[in-house]
Each structure stands twice: as structure tokens, then as C-alpha cells.
Amino acid sequence: MGNPIAVSTKDLSRTAYDHLWMHFTRMSSYENAPVPTIVRGEGTYIYDDKGKKYLDGLAGLFVVQAGHGRRELAEVAAKQAADLAFFPIWSYAHPKAVELAERLAHYAPGDLNKVFFTTGGGEAVETAWKLAKQYHKLTGNHTKYKVISRAVAYHGTPQGALSITGLPALKAPFEPLVPGAHKVPNTNIYRAPSHAHADDPVAFGRWAADQIEQEILFEGPETVAAVFLEPVQNAGGCFPPPPGYFQRVREICDKYGVLLVSDEVICAFGRLGTMFACDKFGYVPDIITCAKGMTSGYSPIGAAIVSDRIAEPFYKGDNTFLHGYTFGGHPVSAAVGLANLDLFEREGLNQHVLDNEANFLQTLQKLHDLPIVGDVRGNGFFYGIELVKDKATKESFTDEESERVLYGFVSKKLFEYGLYCRADDRGDPVIQLSPPLIADQSTFDEIEGIVRQVLTEAWTKI
């Protein structure tokens, strides 16, 4: 192996290509091109190894809620590591996991008082499906194992979570996956078929929710364990729920004895201006899955937060949930999570989002004057801009055009012009924006200016 070489003396970009297998990345793209290497963050900005500054328009990956460079969170991590760097919560407890579980239960709605820690969002979704299956077995419903989720939705990469995911291209290389995952239409009213009441948000919401009931009936209520839904669907470009949608879904789940899982891996912890997004839309799920913003990304953690009713049979006799993760509820992550939530309250980050979400949306809606912008949608500090070839007909791009324009130009130019965000075609082509929750009007204006410049140029490439 030879002697290790200090990374600072090496070409990080070349070393990254040689040894770092990047996630969701076409590795061949970087063979003869530099790998962007980010070395520092401060507030809403990040800096690369050449010293160039970029606005972080995605909060890392919908994660860095409190902003970059928060030394108090780093100091809490260091102190906890010095006191107790690691201990599992397999039949044991440690103070910070206990305190964080109590804190999350306090924030969660209804009777969601039991917290099962994981190390990330995909694991939280995996946990929720396994828990739902066993819950039904413990309560005498041995044939309930199927789950329903929405088309285009992303729920994670573990085998179960990937089955719940509604993106065929992401699943195909790994099939066969876990059986029993079924899909219904999502809440993209911009692309709603005419028979789905595309001109009436309330009627469309009822139609979309009723598709869940139809799927339950088609599969057989005695076979369906849970429904997994994001409050605002991420993949496809930030689909908010129509009015009344979640209230109708809650009715349907109660009617057929199906658990409602609110997948809030992205939407929790202030992304929409509330600690849990289900509160913003007025529904109480049976399980909340969450991760990302819990620590603002300063240490990895995730959780499934479970209602007392669902947890109750697991607390009887010798029943055991035979599931867990080595690093779930890690002491350092739990300590950072508590400090991050303290920061939320001290600085009023949720209220800041509520006070500024309308301004953010209005700023982005200025882009409607561009011929390439078809729709601007979202909620809180979480928005998608859908790109089209024809505004009047909503005609989207061909695969070749999407490859050439979205990946070959828009994605690269946004970064080149100083904006880190996501250009995505998991569905129709969109630009997604999700800055740190400390963003203000100057941030919104900077985002709009860069996006406008890039999309103006992109239109000439079609």
C-alpha cells in the first residue's frame, strides 16, 4: 500500500475520481473533468478548494437548516465525544438519546410518543414498513403487509424503501425488490389529467386521495399495512398537497385499518415552517419518519416516531421489534440534535420561514416571464421550478433534450454562476431550491437572478 500521503499535498479532484465513489453520480463524467470539491461553509454559502464562493440553494441536500459554520454545534459534538463517544441503544440507554427522544415526542402531534432512532432517512422508512408489518401481525391481521405510495416519489435506497419509491429507473438495476409496494397518482395538479379536476384544487385533492382508497380496495384491505406519503413530495419537483387531501387520506386509512406514515425526511424541522410538516397541513399520522434537518447535518441521525397506539402491542409480554442499527441514536448525533433544536427555538427559525415563505415564492414567480418556465410550486423554503418547451401546451422535453439542456447545460451553468441547487428530471425537468432556513430576501433575489440568467441562456440551446 505504500506510505499514506497527506491529502493537502494532492490533487483532491483527481484523487476523488480515483478513490471516492460518489453517490448518484455518473463516474465517467469526471474522468477528464475536475470533481467539485467543497471545503468550507459559512451561513448560506459554501466554498470550494479554489476559494470560489457559491450560494447553497439546497441546504446541502435539504439538510443544513441552521446554516453552515455553526461553531456551537461543532463544540457540542466535541464535548459529547469526549464524555461518551459511542454506546448502542440495544437494551441500554444513554442520556442524550433519552433527552432527544423526549424532545421529539414533545414536538410531535397527537400521541406520537415513541422514538426509534436510525442513522438516516432511508433507514427510518425501512423501519416504518417493518414496524407496520409486525404491528399488524401482533394485532391478529397476519395478511397485512402491502404498502401504497405515490408515483415519482422518492423514499430511500434500502431494499424496502426503494420498493416504496415510485421511480422505476432507480429501481430497475436492483430488481427484484421487496414485494407488496403499490403506487397511486401524486398531487402534481400542473400535470393532472382533465378527468382529475385539474381546474379545481379541492376537487383534485379529493380525487387524488380517493385513488388511495381505490388501490386499497383493489388489493384487498386485509392485505394493506400502510400508506407512505411526503407532506410535500420531493421528486418531480415539490408537489404540495391540495386542500383537504390529507384529511381525506386520514379518513381512508382509519376506515380500512391502514397505518398512515408521514415521510418527513425532507419536510420536518422547519423546511415548511413547522417542526413537523403534518402540523402545517392539519393531520396526525401514525408514524413520522424524519432525519436530515434534525441536526442541521452536523451529525447523521434519523428516526421513526410512533404513536402510542401502534407501539402498544410491542410493549406487551415477550414481544420484541427485532430491528436496529449500530449507530442509531448515536450519542454525538443526539447531543447535536438537542443543540440544534435549542437553536431553532432561540432564533425562531420556524417563524422566520413562515414570515418569509410568501416573499420567497413571489420572488421565484417572477421567473414566469421566461418562456422556459412552466410552473413554480412548493411550500415554506422548498420550491420547484418546472421547465417546459411550450408554456401553452405544457409540452416537456424529449429525453435527448433533457440530457442536453438540463444535464449538459443548466446543471453545470447554475454551479458555474455560483448557485448550488438541483436540476432534476425524475419526472419532468425541474430546478429545486431549498436554502438554509436563515435565508432572507437578499438570498431569494440572488437565487432568482442566477436562475434567470441560466434559463435565459438555456432557452437558446433548445
N, C-alpha and C positions, 0 to 999 in steps of 0.2 A: 504493500500500500504506500510505502514511502512516508516521508515526514509531512505532517499537516502544514499547510501554508495559510498564513493569516489572510482572511478574506479581504481585508482592506488593501492588500497589495495586488489583488487580482481584478480582472475584468469581470465584474459581477454579472453583466449581461450574458457574456459567453458561458460563464460558469453555471448560470441559471439554465441555459439551454442544455448544457452537458449533463446536469445532475438533478435539477429541480423539475419534477413532473407537475406542471401547473394544472389546476383543476378546470374542467370545462374549456379546454384550450386546444386549438389546433397546433400541435407542437411543430409541424412542418413550417408554419407561418413564420417562425422565428429563427429558422436555420441560418438565414443570411440577413437578419434584421435584429436590431437591438431589442432586448426584453426590457420593458419599462420597469424601473427599479425604484420603489418609493422608500425613502429613508427616514422621513420625519413628518409630523403633523402638528398643526397649531390652529386651534379654533375650527374654522370651516375650511381650512386649506391643508394641502399636503405638498411635499417637496420631493423631487427625485434626486438621484445621486449626482446629477449635474447642477443642482441648485435651482432648477426651474420650479415655479410655483403653479399649482392647479387648485381650482375650487373643487372641493369634494361634493359633487352634486348627488351622490348616492349614499353618503354616510358610511363609506367603506363598502358595505353590502347590506344596507338598511339597518345598520348596527350602531354607529358612533353617535348616539343621541345627544350626549352632553358635549360633543366636540372633542377635537384632538388636543393632546398636550395637557390633560388634567393631572397635574402632579399629585394632587391629593389622593386620587385613585391609585396611582402607582405606589405612593407611600403606604397606603393601607395594605396593598398586596405584599410589599416588602415586610411590613411588620407582622402580618399573619404568617408568612413563610418562615419567619424567624421563630415564631411561637409554636406553630404546628403546620408544617408544610403539607402533610398528607395524612389522612386516615380515612378508610372506607366507611360508608354508612350501611354496610352489610351487618345487621344485628347490633350495630353500635351507633352512637351519635357523637357529634362534636358541636360546640356552641354555635358557630356561625351558620351551620346548616339548619339547626333548630330555629335560630332567630330569623333567618331568611324565609323559612317555611311559614312561620307565624306572620311575617310581614306580608307575604304574598297572599295568604289566606285572608288577611285584613283587607287588602285591596280588592280581592276577587268578589264577584257578586254572589247573591244567594247563599247557598250552603256549600260552596266550593272551598273546603277547609283542609283537604289533604293534598300534600305536595310530594310528588315523586320526581326527584331530580335526575337529570340526564346531563350529557355534556354538549348537546346541541339540539337544533330543531327537528332534524330528521329522526333522531332517536326519540324525541318526545312524541312524534307522530306514531312511530313504531310501537312505543309504549302504550299509547292510547288504543290502538287497534287490538293489541294483545290483551289489554285490560278489559276492553269491551267484550271480547270473545269469552274470557274466563268469567266475567260478571254474569253473562247470560247462562253459562253452564252452572254456576253456583246457585242461580235462582231458578233452575229447572228448565231453562229454554236451550236445550242442547243443540238445536239445529240453527241457532242464530250465529252466523259467522261472517256474512257478507257485509260489505261497506259500499256506500254511494258517495261519490264526489262529483265534481263538475269538469266539463270539457275544458281543456287547455290549462287547468290548474296545476300548480307545482306544489308537491307536499314533501319532497325529500328524496334521498338516494338509497337508503336501505331497502332491501327487497320488498318489505311490506309497504313502506312509504312510497316507493316507486310504483307499486301496483296501484296505489290510491291516486298517484299523479296522473293527470289527464293529457299527457304529451306523448303521443305514440313514438316520435323519433327518439326521445330519450329512453324509451323502454325497450325498443326493438333489439338492441345489441345484447340484452340481458335476459330475454325471454327463454323459457317460461318463467313467469314470476309467480307470486303468491295468488292463488285463485280466489275468486269471490269479490273482486273490485269492479264496480259498475259505474257508468257515467251518465250524467244528465246535462242539459244545456246550462251555460253560465249566464251571468247577468249583464252581458255586453249589449245594452239597448241600441248602441250605434249600429251593430250588425244583426239586430234581431230580425227574424223573418216577419213578413207582414201579418201573418196569422197570429203572431205573438204579441199583438197590440203595441207595435213599435212607436206609436204616436201617443201613448198613454202610460206614463211610468208606473202608476198604481196598478193598472190592469196588467201591464207587463210583469210586474213583480209577482202578482198572483199567478199568472201563467207559469213563470219560471219556478216558483215554489211548488206548484201543482205537478210539475214534471217529476219532482221527487216522490210525491205520492204515487204517481203512475208507475214509477220504477219499483217502488216497494211492492205494489200490488202485482206487478208483472213477475217479479222474482219470488213473491210469496212473503208476507210479513213475518211468518215463522222462521224465515232464513236470514233476515236483515238485522245486523247487530248495531250499526252506527251510520251516521251521515257526517262527513268531514267537509267543512266549509270555511274559507277565509272570510273575515268581515269585509275586507276589500280584496278582491282576487288580484294577485300579483301578476302571474304570467298572462300574456295577452295585452297587458298594459293598464293595470289599475281599474278594475271594474267595481264601482261602488254598488251596494245593494239598493234596489228600488224601494220606495216607501212601502212598508208593510211586509216586505219579503221575509224577514227573519221571524216575525210574529207568526206568519203562516207556516213556516218551516217548523217552528216550535210546536204548533198545534198538531201538525202531521206526525212528528216524532212521538209526541205523547200518545196520540191515537193508536199507533202501532207498536208501542213499546220499543222504540228505536232510540239509541243514545245520540244526542247532538254534540258533536265535537267542534269547538270553535278554534280553528288553527290560526293562532295569533303570533306565529313565529316572527312575522314582519310587523304586524299591526299593533302589538301590545307595546307598553312602555312609551307612551307619548307620541307615537308616529301619527296617530289621528287626533291627539289632544286629550286622551284619557289614558289611565293606567292600563285598562283592558278595553279593547275596541268594542266588545259586546255591549259595554255600558253606553257607548255613543249611539248604538242602534237599538237599544232597549230590549235586549233579550238575555236570558240566563241559560247558558249551555250546561251540559252535564260534565264536560271536560274542557279545559282550556289547554292547548299546547302553546308553549312560548319558549323564547331563547333570546337571541340577538341583543336587543336593547336592554336586557335585564342588567347587564354590567357595562353598557355602552361599548362593549367589545374589549374592555381592558382585561378580561379573563373569560375563558369559554364556560358557558353553562346553559342548561335548558331545563324545562320542567313540564310535567303534565299535572295540572291542578284539577282535582277530582272532587265531585260533590260527596257529601256525607252519605247520601242515599246509595250511590254507586260503590262507595268504599265499604259500606256496612257489612256485606257478606264476607269480605276478606278479613274482617276483624273478629270472626267467629271461629271457635274451636281450633282445629289444626289447619285451616285453610291458609294458603300461602301464595302470594304472587311470585312465582319462580322466575324472576326477571330482574336485571340490574346491570349497572355499568361501573367499572373500576373507579372512574373519575367523576361519577355522578355526585353532585353536592360537594365538590372539592372545597376544602377549607379556604384556600386563597380566593377562588371564584365566589364563594358565598360571602366572604368578607367584602370583596369588591362590589358585589351586588347590593349589599346593605348600604355601603357608602354612596353608591350611585343613586339609590333611591332617596337617600338623605339629600343628595344634591338636587334631585328633581324637586323635592319639596321646598328646599331652601331658596332655589332660584325660580320656582314657579314655571317649570318648563312646559307642563301640560297646558297651563293657561296661556302661555306665550304662543303655543301652536293654535289654540282656539282663537286668540286675538288676531292672529296674522294669517290664518289659512285663506280667508277671503281675498286678502291682498295678494297672496302667492298665486291663487287661481286667476285672479283678474290680470295679473302681470303676464302669466303664461297665455291667457286667452288673446292677448294682443297678437300672438302668432297666427291667429285665424286669417289674417290678411294675406298670408303666404299661400300660394296655390297648392303646395305640397302638404299642408296641414289639414287633416280631415276632422279630427276630434281632439279635445283636451278634456281629460276626466280624472277623477280621483277624489281624495278627501284628506284633510289635515295637511301634513307635509309629505304627501305621497301622490304623485301625479304621473300620468302617461300622456304622451302626445302621439296620436296615431297618424302615420304618413300615408298619403294616397296619391294615385296617379291622376285621378279625376274627382274633384270635390263634388260635382253634381251627381255623379253616379256612384260615388264611394268606391270606384274601381281601385283595387290594390295592385301591387307589383307582381310580376311573374317571379318565379324562383331565380331566374338569371338576373333580373333587375334588382331584386332584393340583395342578392350576393354582391353585385357590382356596386350598387348605390349605398345600401345600408352598411355592409361589412367593408367593402372596398373603399368607401369614401367617408360617409357620415361618422362612423365609429372612430376612425383614425383622426379625422379633422376636429371633432369635438375635443379630443385629448390634446391634439396639437395646438389648438387655440386656447387651451388652459381650463377645460372642463372635464372632470372625470364623472361619467354617468353611464347609463346602459342603453345601447342601441340593440334592440331585441326583435327577432321575428318568430318567436314561439307563439304563433298565431299570426296576426297581421303586423307589419312593421311598426314599431313604436320606439320612442325615446322615453326612458323612465327617469324620473327625478325624485330624489328622496334625501335632501340635505340634512345635516345635523340640526337638531331642534333649536339651536341657538341662532339659526339663520334669521336675517331681518330683510327689510326692503332692499337694502343695497345688495344683498345676496340674490334676491329674486331678480333684480334688474340686471345683475351680471350674468346670471343664467340665461335670461331671455335674450340678452344681447349676443352672447356666443351662439346660442341655438339658432337665432335668426340669421346670423352671418353664415353658419354652416348650411342651413337648409336653403338659403337663397342660392348658394353655390351648388348645392346638390341638385336643385331643380334643373340646372343647365346640363346636368350629366345624364338625365333620363332620355 
